Amino acid sequence: MGSKGELFPPKDLRDKARLRPLSRVSYAVEDGRLVIERIPSLEELMAEPPVVEMSPAEFKRFRRELSKKAES
């Protein structure tokens, strides 16, 4: 840790976490441990297979149902 509280992870850990200069990260404390996670870019997310597949009609129906639930 630096004199101003900066953290300097070793290069091998940065490489394993795919951290590059200007990478975006999120920080959390879990059970007293600091957890640092890289936030993927939009391009990386778009390259991944979809988690859920639905047609436009299914999406509209789902959206209507959510709106009805929110109004009640």
PDB file of N, CA, C, O and CB in Angstrom:
ATOM      1  N   MET A   1       0.857  -1.163   0.000  1.00  0.00           N
ATOM      2  CA  MET A   1       0.000   0.000   0.000  1.00  0.00           C
ATOM      3  C   MET A   1       0.900   1.222   0.000  1.00  0.00           C
ATOM      4  O   MET A   1       1.925   1.254   0.680  1.00  0.00           O
ATOM      5  CB  MET A   1      -0.973   0.000   1.220  1.00  0.00           C
ATOM      6  N   GLY A   2       0.505   2.229  -0.772  1.00  0.00           N
ATOM      7  CA  GLY A   2       1.287   3.445  -0.846  1.00  0.00           C
ATOM      8  C   GLY A   2       1.082   4.338   0.365  1.00  0.00           C
ATOM      9  O   GLY A   2       0.194   4.097   1.184  1.00  0.00           O
ATOM     10  N   SER A   3       1.897   5.357   0.473  1.00  0.00           N
ATOM     11  CA  SER A   3       1.842   6.263   1.626  1.00  0.00           C
ATOM     12  C   SER A   3       0.524   7.027   1.705  1.00  0.00           C
ATOM     13  O   SER A   3       0.154   7.493   2.783  1.00  0.00           O
ATOM     14  CB  SER A   3       2.994   7.248   1.567  1.00  0.00           C
ATOM     15  N   LYS A   4      -0.189   7.166   0.598  1.00  0.00           N
ATOM     16  CA  LYS A   4      -1.479   7.873   0.579  1.00  0.00           C
ATOM     17  C   LYS A   4      -2.657   6.904   0.582  1.00  0.00           C
ATOM     18  O   LYS A   4      -3.796   7.313   0.357  1.00  0.00           O
ATOM     19  CB  LYS A   4      -1.565   8.783  -0.645  1.00  0.00           C
ATOM     20  N   GLY A   5      -2.391   5.629   0.834  1.00  0.00           N
ATOM     21  CA  GLY A   5      -3.452   4.632   0.893  1.00  0.00           C
ATOM     22  C   GLY A   5      -3.769   3.975  -0.439  1.00  0.00           C
ATOM     23  O   GLY A   5      -4.730   3.212  -0.537  1.00  0.00           O
ATOM     24  N   GLU A   6      -2.974   4.261  -1.473  1.00  0.00           N
ATOM     25  CA  GLU A   6      -3.220   3.633  -2.773  1.00  0.00           C
ATOM     26  C   GLU A   6      -2.863   2.155  -2.713  1.00  0.00           C
ATOM     27  O   GLU A   6      -1.960   1.741  -1.986  1.00  0.00           O
ATOM     28  CB  GLU A   6      -2.411   4.337  -3.886  1.00  0.00           C
ATOM     29  N   LEU A   7      -3.593   1.375  -3.495  1.00  0.00           N
ATOM     30  CA  LEU A   7      -3.310  -0.054  -3.587  1.00  0.00           C
ATOM     31  C   LEU A   7      -2.626  -0.329  -4.920  1.00  0.00           C
ATOM     32  O   LEU A   7      -3.025   0.208  -5.953  1.00  0.00           O
ATOM     33  CB  LEU A   7      -4.613  -0.900  -3.441  1.00  0.00           C
ATOM     34  N   PHE A   8      -1.607  -1.158  -4.890  1.00  0.00           N
ATOM     35  CA  PHE A   8      -0.862  -1.499  -6.094  1.00  0.00           C
ATOM     36  C   PHE A   8      -0.808  -3.017  -6.238  1.00  0.00           C
ATOM     37  O   PHE A   8       0.153  -3.644  -5.792  1.00  0.00           O
ATOM     38  CB  PHE A   8       0.567  -0.897  -6.052  1.00  0.00           C
ATOM     39  N   PRO A   9      -1.830  -3.618  -6.858  1.00  0.00           N
ATOM     40  CA  PRO A   9      -1.805  -5.073  -7.018  1.00  0.00           C
ATOM     41  C   PRO A   9      -0.641  -5.488  -7.921  1.00  0.00           C
ATOM     42  O   PRO A   9      -0.333  -4.802  -8.896  1.00  0.00           O
ATOM     43  CB  PRO A   9      -3.149  -5.579  -7.602  1.00  0.00           C
ATOM     44  N   PRO A  10      -0.002  -6.600  -7.599  1.00  0.00           N
ATOM     45  CA  PRO A  10       1.091  -7.087  -8.452  1.00  0.00           C
ATOM     46  C   PRO A  10       0.603  -7.361  -9.880  1.00  0.00           C
ATOM     47  O   PRO A  10      -0.572  -7.656 -10.101  1.00  0.00           O
ATOM     48  CB  PRO A  10       1.708  -8.368  -7.852  1.00  0.00           C
ATOM     49  N   LYS A  11       1.514  -7.259 -10.827  1.00  0.00           N
ATOM     50  CA  LYS A  11       1.179  -7.416 -12.248  1.00  0.00           C
ATOM     51  C   LYS A  11       0.500  -8.747 -12.539  1.00  0.00           C
ATOM     52  O   LYS A  11      -0.458  -8.792 -13.311  1.00  0.00           O
ATOM     53  CB  LYS A  11       2.433  -7.291 -13.095  1.00  0.00           C
ATOM     54  N   ASP A  12       0.979  -9.830 -11.935  1.00  0.00           N
ATOM     55  CA  ASP A  12       0.363 -11.134 -12.228  1.00  0.00           C
ATOM     56  C   ASP A  12      -1.100 -11.159 -11.799  1.00  0.00           C
ATOM     57  O   ASP A  12      -1.921 -11.782 -12.472  1.00  0.00           O
ATOM     58  CB  ASP A  12       1.135 -12.264 -11.525  1.00  0.00           C
ATOM     59  N   LEU A  13      -1.448 -10.496 -10.692  1.00  0.00           N
ATOM     60  CA  LEU A  13      -2.849 -10.436 -10.266  1.00  0.00           C
ATOM     61  C   LEU A  13      -3.661  -9.538 -11.192  1.00  0.00           C
ATOM     62  O   LEU A  13      -4.800  -9.863 -11.530  1.00  0.00           O
ATOM     63  CB  LEU A  13      -2.949  -9.928  -8.819  1.00  0.00           C
ATOM     64  N   ARG A  14      -3.079  -8.403 -11.608  1.00  0.00           N
ATOM     65  CA  ARG A  14      -3.782  -7.532 -12.561  1.00  0.00           C
ATOM     66  C   ARG A  14      -4.049  -8.271 -13.861  1.00  0.00           C
ATOM     67  O   ARG A  14      -5.127  -8.139 -14.441  1.00  0.00           O
ATOM     68  CB  ARG A  14      -2.968  -6.254 -12.837  1.00  0.00           C
ATOM     69  N   ASP A  15      -3.069  -9.052 -14.328  1.00  0.00           N
ATOM     70  CA  ASP A  15      -3.251  -9.814 -15.565  1.00  0.00           C
ATOM     71  C   ASP A  15      -4.352 -10.859 -15.414  1.00  0.00           C
ATOM     72  O   ASP A  15      -5.189 -11.015 -16.304  1.00  0.00           O
ATOM     73  CB  ASP A  15      -1.938 -10.491 -15.972  1.00  0.00           C
ATOM     74  N   LYS A  16      -4.354 -11.576 -14.289  1.00  0.00           N
ATOM     75  CA  LYS A  16      -5.382 -12.603 -14.064  1.00  0.00           C
ATOM     76  C   LYS A  16      -6.778 -11.991 -14.010  1.00  0.00           C
ATOM     77  O   LYS A  16      -7.747 -12.603 -14.460  1.00  0.00           O
ATOM     78  CB  LYS A  16      -5.098 -13.367 -12.762  1.00  0.00           C
ATOM     79  N   ALA A  17      -6.878 -10.778 -13.457  1.00  0.00           N
ATOM     80  CA  ALA A  17      -8.176 -10.101 -13.361  1.00  0.00           C
ATOM     81  C   ALA A  17      -8.495  -9.301 -14.619  1.00  0.00           C
ATOM     82  O   ALA A  17      -9.535  -8.647 -14.692  1.00  0.00           O
ATOM     83  CB  ALA A  17      -8.199  -9.180 -12.149  1.00  0.00           C
ATOM     84  N   ARG A  18      -7.608  -9.350 -15.605  1.00  0.00           N
ATOM     85  CA  ARG A  18      -7.746  -8.612 -16.860  1.00  0.00           C
ATOM     86  C   ARG A  18      -7.895  -7.112 -16.613  1.00  0.00           C
ATOM     87  O   ARG A  18      -8.672  -6.432 -17.282  1.00  0.00           O
ATOM     88  CB  ARG A  18      -8.948  -9.132 -17.650  1.00  0.00           C
ATOM     89  N   LEU A  19      -7.128  -6.606 -15.629  1.00  0.00           N
ATOM     90  CA  LEU A  19      -7.118  -5.178 -15.347  1.00  0.00           C
ATOM     91  C   LEU A  19      -6.057  -4.514 -16.203  1.00  0.00           C
ATOM     92  O   LEU A  19      -4.890  -4.905 -16.180  1.00  0.00           O
ATOM     93  CB  LEU A  19      -6.863  -4.906 -13.845  1.00  0.00           C
ATOM     94  N   ARG A  20      -6.462  -3.523 -16.948  1.00  0.00           N
ATOM     95  CA  ARG A  20      -5.574  -2.765 -17.821  1.00  0.00           C
ATOM     96  C   ARG A  20      -5.645  -1.297 -17.400  1.00  0.00           C
ATOM     97  O   ARG A  20      -6.553  -0.920 -16.659  1.00  0.00           O
ATOM     98  CB  ARG A  20      -5.964  -2.947 -19.336  1.00  0.00           C
ATOM     99  N   PRO A  21      -4.708  -0.461 -17.856  1.00  0.00           N
ATOM    100  CA  PRO A  21      -4.828   0.967 -17.541  1.00  0.00           C
ATOM    101  C   PRO A  21      -6.198   1.487 -17.975  1.00  0.00           C
ATOM    102  O   PRO A  21      -6.677   1.183 -19.067  1.00  0.00           O
ATOM    103  CB  PRO A  21      -3.699   1.779 -18.232  1.00  0.00           C
ATOM    104  N   LEU A  22      -6.799   2.256 -17.118  1.00  0.00           N
ATOM    105  CA  LEU A  22      -8.127   2.863 -17.314  1.00  0.00           C
ATOM    106  C   LEU A  22      -9.279   1.872 -17.217  1.00  0.00           C
ATOM    107  O   LEU A  22     -10.413   2.220 -17.549  1.00  0.00           O
ATOM    108  CB  LEU A  22      -8.179   3.537 -18.652  1.00  0.00           C
ATOM    109  N   SER A  23      -9.014   0.633 -16.765  1.00  0.00           N
ATOM    110  CA  SER A  23     -10.108  -0.312 -16.524  1.00  0.00           C
ATOM    111  C   SER A  23     -11.020   0.263 -15.448  1.00  0.00           C
ATOM    112  O   SER A  23     -10.563   0.916 -14.511  1.00  0.00           O
ATOM    113  CB  SER A  23      -9.564  -1.717 -16.100  1.00  0.00           C
ATOM    114  N   ARG A  24     -12.302   0.012 -15.596  1.00  0.00           N
ATOM    115  CA  ARG A  24     -13.257   0.420 -14.563  1.00  0.00           C
ATOM    116  C   ARG A  24     -13.420  -0.734 -13.594  1.00  0.00           C
ATOM    117  O   ARG A  24     -13.471  -1.894 -14.004  1.00  0.00           O
ATOM    118  CB  ARG A  24     -14.637   0.834 -15.182  1.00  0.00           C
ATOM    119  N   VAL A  25     -13.501  -0.419 -12.304  1.00  0.00           N
ATOM    120  CA  VAL A  25     -13.634  -1.438 -11.275  1.00  0.00           C
ATOM    121  C   VAL A  25     -14.697  -1.019 -10.269  1.00  0.00           C
ATOM    122  O   VAL A  25     -15.025   0.160 -10.138  1.00  0.00           O
ATOM    123  CB  VAL A  25     -12.287  -1.683 -10.571  1.00  0.00           C
ATOM    124  N   SER A  26     -15.222  -2.006  -9.568  1.00  0.00           N
ATOM    125  CA  SER A  26     -16.131  -1.725  -8.453  1.00  0.00           C
ATOM    126  C   SER A  26     -15.481  -2.273  -7.188  1.00  0.00           C
ATOM    127  O   SER A  26     -14.724  -3.243  -7.225  1.00  0.00           O
ATOM    128  CB  SER A  26     -17.561  -2.362  -8.686  1.00  0.00           C
ATOM    129  N   TYR A  27     -15.793  -1.634  -6.079  1.00  0.00           N
ATOM    130  CA  TYR A  27     -15.233  -2.028  -4.785  1.00  0.00           C
ATOM    131  C   TYR A  27     -16.370  -2.402  -3.850  1.00  0.00           C
ATOM    132  O   TYR A  27     -17.430  -1.777  -3.869  1.00  0.00           O
ATOM    133  CB  TYR A  27     -14.366  -0.888  -4.172  1.00  0.00           C
ATOM    134  N   ALA A  28     -16.149  -3.415  -3.037  1.00  0.00           N
ATOM    135  CA  ALA A  28     -17.114  -3.805  -2.011  1.00  0.00           C
ATOM    136  C   ALA A  28     -16.341  -4.393  -0.844  1.00  0.00           C
ATOM    137  O   ALA A  28     -15.224  -4.884  -1.004  1.00  0.00           O
ATOM    138  CB  ALA A  28     -18.167  -4.828  -2.566  1.00  0.00           C
ATOM    139  N   VAL A  29     -16.950  -4.337   0.327  1.00  0.00           N
ATOM    140  CA  VAL A  29     -16.369  -4.989   1.496  1.00  0.00           C
ATOM    141  C   VAL A  29     -17.301  -6.120   1.872  1.00  0.00           C
ATOM    142  O   VAL A  29     -18.479  -5.898   2.152  1.00  0.00           O
ATOM    143  CB  VAL A  29     -16.163  -3.985   2.694  1.00  0.00           C
ATOM    144  N   GLU A  30     -16.770  -7.343   1.879  1.00  0.00           N
ATOM    145  CA  GLU A  30     -17.543  -8.540   2.217  1.00  0.00           C
ATOM    146  C   GLU A  30     -16.814  -9.286   3.313  1.00  0.00           C
ATOM    147  O   GLU A  30     -15.671  -9.705   3.131  1.00  0.00           O
ATOM    148  CB  GLU A  30     -17.758  -9.455   0.973  1.00  0.00           C
ATOM    149  N   ASP A  31     -17.468  -9.453   4.451  1.00  0.00           N
ATOM    150  CA  ASP A  31     -16.876 -10.147   5.597  1.00  0.00           C
ATOM    151  C   ASP A  31     -15.502  -9.583   5.942  1.00  0.00           C
ATOM    152  O   ASP A  31     -14.568 -10.331   6.229  1.00  0.00           O
ATOM    153  CB  ASP A  31     -16.767 -11.645   5.312  1.00  0.00           C
ATOM    154  N   GLY A  32     -15.389  -8.256   5.912  1.00  0.00           N
ATOM    155  CA  GLY A  32     -14.134  -7.610   6.280  1.00  0.00           C
ATOM    156  C   GLY A  32     -13.049  -7.664   5.222  1.00  0.00           C
ATOM    157  O   GLY A  32     -11.918  -7.247   5.473  1.00  0.00           O
ATOM    158  N   ARG A  33     -13.380  -8.175   4.034  1.00  0.00           N
ATOM    159  CA  ARG A  33     -12.398  -8.256   2.945  1.00  0.00           C
ATOM    160  C   ARG A  33     -12.769  -7.269   1.858  1.00  0.00           C
ATOM    161  O   ARG A  33     -13.947  -7.081   1.553  1.00  0.00           O
ATOM    162  CB  ARG A  33     -12.316  -9.693   2.366  1.00  0.00           C
ATOM    163  N   LEU A  34     -11.760  -6.638   1.275  1.00  0.00           N
ATOM    164  CA  LEU A  34     -11.983  -5.734   0.156  1.00  0.00           C
ATOM    165  C   LEU A  34     -12.051  -6.562  -1.115  1.00  0.00           C
ATOM    166  O   LEU A  34     -11.130  -7.318  -1.423  1.00  0.00           O
ATOM    167  CB  LEU A  34     -10.865  -4.652   0.064  1.00  0.00           C
ATOM    168  N   VAL A  35     -13.147  -6.416  -1.853  1.00  0.00           N
ATOM    169  CA  VAL A  35     -13.345  -7.148  -3.104  1.00  0.00           C
ATOM    170  C   VAL A  35     -13.341  -6.132  -4.244  1.00  0.00           C
ATOM    171  O   VAL A  35     -14.128  -5.185  -4.241  1.00  0.00           O
ATOM    172  CB  VAL A  35     -14.687  -7.978  -3.084  1.00  0.00           C
ATOM    173  N   ILE A  36     -12.460  -6.330  -5.208  1.00  0.00           N
ATOM    174  CA  ILE A  36     -12.351  -5.440  -6.361  1.00  0.00           C
ATOM    175  C   ILE A  36     -12.703  -6.245  -7.592  1.00  0.00           C
ATOM    176  O   ILE A  36     -12.102  -7.288  -7.853  1.00  0.00           O
ATOM    177  CB  ILE A  36     -10.919  -4.814  -6.481  1.00  0.00           C
ATOM    178  N   GLU A  37     -13.684  -5.761  -8.357  1.00  0.00           N
ATOM    179  CA  GLU A  37     -14.100  -6.468  -9.569  1.00  0.00           C
ATOM    180  C   GLU A  37     -13.999  -5.545 -10.771  1.00  0.00           C
ATOM    181  O   GLU A  37     -14.373  -4.374 -10.703  1.00  0.00           O
ATOM    182  CB  GLU A  37     -15.539  -7.006  -9.425  1.00  0.00           C
ATOM    183  N   ARG A  38     -13.494  -6.078 -11.860  1.00  0.00           N
ATOM    184  CA  ARG A  38     -13.422  -5.327 -13.103  1.00  0.00           C
ATOM    185  C   ARG A  38     -14.818  -5.237 -13.691  1.00  0.00           C
ATOM    186  O   ARG A  38     -15.555  -6.223 -13.709  1.00  0.00           O
ATOM    187  CB  ARG A  38     -12.435  -5.984 -14.107  1.00  0.00           C
ATOM    188  N   ILE A  39     -15.180  -4.060 -14.171  1.00  0.00           N
ATOM    189  CA  ILE A  39     -16.469  -3.868 -14.832  1.00  0.00           C
ATOM    190  C   ILE A  39     -16.235  -4.056 -16.332  1.00  0.00           C
ATOM    191  O   ILE A  39     -15.460  -3.310 -16.931  1.00  0.00           O
ATOM    192  CB  ILE A  39     -17.087  -2.441 -14.513  1.00  0.00           C
ATOM    193  N   PRO A  40     -16.887  -5.035 -16.942  1.00  0.00           N
ATOM    194  CA  PRO A  40     -16.647  -5.273 -18.372  1.00  0.00           C
ATOM    195  C   PRO A  40     -17.152  -4.111 -19.224  1.00  0.00           C
ATOM    196  O   PRO A  40     -18.080  -3.399 -18.840  1.00  0.00           O
ATOM    197  CB  PRO A  40     -17.324  -6.577 -18.816  1.00  0.00           C
ATOM    198  N   SER A  41     -16.532  -3.935 -20.374  1.00  0.00           N
ATOM    199  CA  SER A  41     -16.966  -2.890 -21.308  1.00  0.00           C
ATOM    200  C   SER A  41     -18.263  -3.330 -21.991  1.00  0.00           C
ATOM    201  O   SER A  41     -18.629  -4.505 -21.962  1.00  0.00           O
ATOM    202  CB  SER A  41     -15.857  -2.593 -22.370  1.00  0.00           C
ATOM    203  N   LEU A  42     -18.935  -2.380 -22.593  1.00  0.00           N
ATOM    204  CA  LEU A  42     -20.162  -2.691 -23.329  1.00  0.00           C
ATOM    205  C   LEU A  42     -19.866  -3.667 -24.465  1.00  0.00           C
ATOM    206  O   LEU A  42     -20.656  -4.571 -24.740  1.00  0.00           O
ATOM    207  CB  LEU A  42     -20.806  -1.401 -23.884  1.00  0.00           C
ATOM    208  N   GLU A  43     -18.727  -3.478 -25.119  1.00  0.00           N
ATOM    209  CA  GLU A  43     -18.346  -4.382 -26.213  1.00  0.00           C
ATOM    210  C   GLU A  43     -18.185  -5.816 -25.714  1.00  0.00           C
ATOM    211  O   GLU A  43     -18.605  -6.760 -26.383  1.00  0.00           O
ATOM    212  CB  GLU A  43     -17.041  -3.906 -26.872  1.00  0.00           C
ATOM    213  N   GLU A  44     -17.572  -5.978 -24.535  1.00  0.00           N
ATOM    214  CA  GLU A  44     -17.408  -7.317 -23.961  1.00  0.00           C
ATOM    215  C   GLU A  44     -18.758  -7.933 -23.633  1.00  0.00           C
ATOM    216  O   GLU A  44     -18.982  -9.116 -23.890  1.00  0.00           O
ATOM    217  CB  GLU A  44     -16.534  -7.263 -22.699  1.00  0.00           C
ATOM    218  N   LEU A  45     -19.657  -7.139 -23.068  1.00  0.00           N
ATOM    219  CA  LEU A  45     -20.984  -7.655 -22.725  1.00  0.00           C
ATOM    220  C   LEU A  45     -21.770  -8.055 -23.962  1.00  0.00           C
ATOM    221  O   LEU A  45     -22.467  -9.069 -23.962  1.00  0.00           O
ATOM    222  CB  LEU A  45     -21.765  -6.618 -21.934  1.00  0.00           C
ATOM    223  N   MET A  46     -21.657  -7.258 -25.014  1.00  0.00           N
ATOM    224  CA  MET A  46     -22.392  -7.556 -26.239  1.00  0.00           C
ATOM    225  C   MET A  46     -21.857  -8.809 -26.935  1.00  0.00           C
ATOM    226  O   MET A  46     -22.588  -9.457 -27.684  1.00  0.00           O
ATOM    227  CB  MET A  46     -22.326  -6.367 -27.187  1.00  0.00           C
ATOM    228  N   ALA A  47     -20.597  -9.154 -26.697  1.00  0.00           N
ATOM    229  CA  ALA A  47     -19.999 -10.331 -27.326  1.00  0.00           C
ATOM    230  C   ALA A  47     -20.414 -11.625 -26.624  1.00  0.00           C
ATOM    231  O   ALA A  47     -20.273 -12.711 -27.187  1.00  0.00           O
ATOM    232  CB  ALA A  47     -18.479 -10.208 -27.327  1.00  0.00           C
ATOM    233  N   GLU A  48     -20.928 -11.509 -25.391  1.00  0.00           N
ATOM    234  CA  GLU A  48     -21.347 -12.699 -24.647  1.00  0.00           C
ATOM    235  C   GLU A  48     -22.696 -13.196 -25.155  1.00  0.00           C
ATOM    236  O   GLU A  48     -23.510 -12.410 -25.639  1.00  0.00           O
ATOM    237  CB  GLU A  48     -21.424 -12.397 -23.135  1.00  0.00           C
ATOM    238  N   PRO A  49     -22.930 -14.503 -25.045  1.00  0.00           N
ATOM    239  CA  PRO A  49     -24.243 -15.017 -25.449  1.00  0.00           C
ATOM    240  C   PRO A  49     -25.326 -14.469 -24.517  1.00  0.00           C
ATOM    241  O   PRO A  49     -25.060 -14.242 -23.336  1.00  0.00           O
ATOM    242  CB  PRO A  49     -24.254 -16.573 -25.439  1.00  0.00           C
ATOM    243  N   PRO A  50     -26.524 -14.255 -25.021  1.00  0.00           N
ATOM    244  CA  PRO A  50     -27.586 -13.699 -24.177  1.00  0.00           C
ATOM    245  C   PRO A  50     -27.958 -14.654 -23.046  1.00  0.00           C
ATOM    246  O   PRO A  50     -27.904 -15.875 -23.193  1.00  0.00           O
ATOM    247  CB  PRO A  50     -28.823 -13.384 -25.021  1.00  0.00           C
ATOM    248  N   VAL A  51     -28.330 -14.072 -21.932  1.00  0.00           N
ATOM    249  CA  VAL A  51     -28.759 -14.861 -20.772  1.00  0.00           C
ATOM    250  C   VAL A  51     -30.197 -15.313 -20.971  1.00  0.00           C
ATOM    251  O   VAL A  51     -30.569 -16.427 -20.600  1.00  0.00           O
ATOM    252  CB  VAL A  51     -28.622 -14.043 -19.457  1.00  0.00           C
ATOM    253  N   VAL A  52     -30.999 -14.436 -21.560  1.00  0.00           N
ATOM    254  CA  VAL A  52     -32.411 -14.729 -21.805  1.00  0.00           C
ATOM    255  C   VAL A  52     -32.717 -14.351 -23.251  1.00  0.00           C
ATOM    256  O   VAL A  52     -32.283 -13.306 -23.736  1.00  0.00           O
ATOM    257  CB  VAL A  52     -33.348 -13.955 -20.798  1.00  0.00           C
ATOM    258  N   GLU A  53     -33.457 -15.196 -23.919  1.00  0.00           N
ATOM    259  CA  GLU A  53     -33.894 -14.885 -25.273  1.00  0.00           C
ATOM    260  C   GLU A  53     -35.405 -14.788 -25.281  1.00  0.00           C
ATOM    261  O   GLU A  53     -36.098 -15.659 -24.756  1.00  0.00           O
ATOM    262  CB  GLU A  53     -33.401 -15.952 -26.287  1.00  0.00           C
ATOM    263  N   MET A  54     -35.917 -13.706 -25.889  1.00  0.00           N
ATOM    264  CA  MET A  54     -37.363 -13.562 -26.029  1.00  0.00           C
ATOM    265  C   MET A  54     -37.665 -12.743 -27.269  1.00  0.00           C
ATOM    266  O   MET A  54     -36.868 -11.908 -27.698  1.00  0.00           O
ATOM    267  CB  MET A  54     -37.984 -12.904 -24.773  1.00  0.00           C
ATOM    268  N   SER A  55     -38.807 -12.995 -27.821  1.00  0.00           N
ATOM    269  CA  SER A  55     -39.240 -12.278 -29.021  1.00  0.00           C
ATOM    270  C   SER A  55     -39.717 -10.884 -28.610  1.00  0.00           C
ATOM    271  O   SER A  55     -39.969 -10.638 -27.430  1.00  0.00           O
ATOM    272  CB  SER A  55     -40.375 -13.062 -29.772  1.00  0.00           C
ATOM    273  N   PRO A  56     -39.843  -9.971 -29.581  1.00  0.00           N
ATOM    274  CA  PRO A  56     -40.401  -8.649 -29.257  1.00  0.00           C
ATOM    275  C   PRO A  56     -41.803  -8.747 -28.646  1.00  0.00           C
ATOM    276  O   PRO A  56     -42.141  -7.979 -27.745  1.00  0.00           O
ATOM    277  CB  PRO A  56     -40.450  -7.779 -30.516  1.00  0.00           C
ATOM    278  N   ALA A  57     -42.614  -9.683 -29.129  1.00  0.00           N
ATOM    279  CA  ALA A  57     -43.965  -9.849 -28.578  1.00  0.00           C
ATOM    280  C   ALA A  57     -43.903 -10.300 -27.115  1.00  0.00           C
ATOM    281  O   ALA A  57     -44.655  -9.804 -26.276  1.00  0.00           O
ATOM    282  CB  ALA A  57     -44.770 -10.870 -29.417  1.00  0.00           C
ATOM    283  N   GLU A  58     -43.003 -11.242 -26.815  1.00  0.00           N
ATOM    284  CA  GLU A  58     -42.843 -11.694 -25.428  1.00  0.00           C
ATOM    285  C   GLU A  58     -42.364 -10.552 -24.542  1.00  0.00           C
ATOM    286  O   GLU A  58     -42.815 -10.414 -23.405  1.00  0.00           O
ATOM    287  CB  GLU A  58     -41.855 -12.873 -25.352  1.00  0.00           C
ATOM    288  N   PHE A  59     -41.454  -9.734 -25.059  1.00  0.00           N
ATOM    289  CA  PHE A  59     -40.945  -8.595 -24.302  1.00  0.00           C
ATOM    290  C   PHE A  59     -42.065  -7.612 -23.982  1.00  0.00           C
ATOM    291  O   PHE A  59     -42.173  -7.138 -22.851  1.00  0.00           O
ATOM    292  CB  PHE A  59     -39.830  -7.891 -25.079  1.00  0.00           C
ATOM    293  N   LYS A  60     -42.898  -7.306 -24.975  1.00  0.00           N
ATOM    294  CA  LYS A  60     -44.012  -6.377 -24.758  1.00  0.00           C
ATOM    295  C   LYS A  60     -44.974  -6.918 -23.704  1.00  0.00           C
ATOM    296  O   LYS A  60     -45.421  -6.182 -22.825  1.00  0.00           O
ATOM    297  CB  LYS A  60     -44.765  -6.119 -26.076  1.00  0.00           C
ATOM    298  N   ARG A  61     -45.290  -8.219 -23.800  1.00  0.00           N
ATOM    299  CA  ARG A  61     -46.192  -8.846 -22.827  1.00  0.00           C
ATOM    300  C   ARG A  61     -45.587  -8.777 -21.427  1.00  0.00           C
ATOM    301  O   ARG A  61     -46.281  -8.440 -20.467  1.00  0.00           O
ATOM    302  CB  ARG A  61     -46.480 -10.317 -23.217  1.00  0.00           C
ATOM    303  N   PHE A  62     -44.326  -9.087 -21.308  1.00  0.00           N
ATOM    304  CA  PHE A  62     -43.627  -9.049 -20.019  1.00  0.00           C
ATOM    305  C   PHE A  62     -43.625  -7.628 -19.459  1.00  0.00           C
ATOM    306  O   PHE A  62     -43.849  -7.428 -18.265  1.00  0.00           O
ATOM    307  CB  PHE A  62     -42.175  -9.570 -20.169  1.00  0.00           C
ATOM    308  N   ARG A  63     -43.372  -6.646 -20.317  1.00  0.00           N
ATOM    309  CA  ARG A  63     -43.343  -5.250 -19.889  1.00  0.00           C
ATOM    310  C   ARG A  63     -44.717  -4.796 -19.403  1.00  0.00           C
ATOM    311  O   ARG A  63     -44.820  -4.084 -18.404  1.00  0.00           O
ATOM    312  CB  ARG A  63     -42.865  -4.352 -21.034  1.00  0.00           C
ATOM    313  N   ARG A  64     -45.778  -5.209 -20.113  1.00  0.00           N
ATOM    314  CA  ARG A  64     -47.145  -4.880 -19.683  1.00  0.00           C
ATOM    315  C   ARG A  64     -47.438  -5.463 -18.305  1.00  0.00           C
ATOM    316  O   ARG A  64     -48.008  -4.789 -17.447  1.00  0.00           O
ATOM    317  CB  ARG A  64     -48.173  -5.402 -20.706  1.00  0.00           C
ATOM    318  N   GLU A  65     -47.045  -6.723 -18.095  1.00  0.00           N
ATOM    319  CA  GLU A  65     -47.277  -7.372 -16.806  1.00  0.00           C
ATOM    320  C   GLU A  65     -46.542  -6.654 -15.683  1.00  0.00           C
ATOM    321  O   GLU A  65     -47.090  -6.472 -14.596  1.00  0.00           O
ATOM    322  CB  GLU A  65     -46.842  -8.833 -16.861  1.00  0.00           C
ATOM    323  N   LEU A  66     -45.297  -6.244 -15.943  1.00  0.00           N
ATOM    324  CA  LEU A  66     -44.543  -5.511 -14.935  1.00  0.00           C
ATOM    325  C   LEU A  66     -45.188  -4.164 -14.635  1.00  0.00           C
ATOM    326  O   LEU A  66     -45.243  -3.745 -13.478  1.00  0.00           O
ATOM    327  CB  LEU A  66     -43.100  -5.311 -15.392  1.00  0.00           C
ATOM    328  N   SER A  67     -45.671  -3.492 -15.653  1.00  0.00           N
ATOM    329  CA  SER A  67     -46.328  -2.198 -15.452  1.00  0.00           C
ATOM    330  C   SER A  67     -47.586  -2.359 -14.600  1.00  0.00           C
ATOM    331  O   SER A  67     -47.843  -1.545 -13.713  1.00  0.00           O
ATOM    332  CB  SER A  67     -46.682  -1.555 -16.807  1.00  0.00           C
ATOM    333  N   LYS A  68     -48.365  -3.400 -14.866  1.00  0.00           N
ATOM    334  CA  LYS A  68     -49.577  -3.649 -14.086  1.00  0.00           C
ATOM    335  C   LYS A  68     -49.232  -3.901 -12.622  1.00  0.00           C
ATOM    336  O   LYS A  68     -49.901  -3.390 -11.724  1.00  0.00           O
ATOM    337  CB  LYS A  68     -50.355  -4.845 -14.662  1.00  0.00           C
ATOM    338  N   LYS A  69     -48.186  -4.690 -12.387  1.00  0.00           N
ATOM    339  CA  LYS A  69     -47.757  -4.982 -11.015  1.00  0.00           C
ATOM    340  C   LYS A  69     -47.281  -3.700 -10.313  1.00  0.00           C
ATOM    341  O   LYS A  69     -47.549  -3.507  -9.127  1.00  0.00           O
ATOM    342  CB  LYS A  69     -46.627  -6.045 -11.018  1.00  0.00           C
ATOM    343  N   ALA A  70     -46.592  -2.845 -11.029  1.00  0.00           N
ATOM    344  CA  ALA A  70     -46.074  -1.608 -10.444  1.00  0.00           C
ATOM    345  C   ALA A  70     -47.198  -0.639 -10.089  1.00  0.00           C
ATOM    346  O   ALA A  70     -47.087   0.122  -9.128  1.00  0.00           O
ATOM    347  CB  ALA A  70     -45.099  -0.939 -11.407  1.00  0.00           C
ATOM    348  N   GLU A  71     -48.282  -0.669 -10.866  1.00  0.00           N
ATOM    349  CA  GLU A  71     -49.410   0.226 -10.621  1.00  0.00           C
ATOM    350  C   GLU A  71     -50.258  -0.232  -9.441  1.00  0.00           C
ATOM    351  O   GLU A  71     -50.957   0.583  -8.840  1.00  0.00           O
ATOM    352  CB  GLU A  71     -50.274   0.328 -11.863  1.00  0.00           C
ATOM    353  N   SER A  72     -50.212  -1.525  -9.092  1.00  0.00           N
ATOM    354  CA  SER A  72     -51.072  -2.007  -8.008  1.00  0.00           C
ATOM    355  C   SER A  72     -50.478  -1.794  -6.646  1.00  0.00           C
ATOM    356  O   SER A  72     -51.093  -2.152  -5.642  1.00  0.00           O
ATOM    357  CB  SER A  72     -51.365  -3.454  -8.189  1.00  0.00           C
TER     358      SER A  72
END
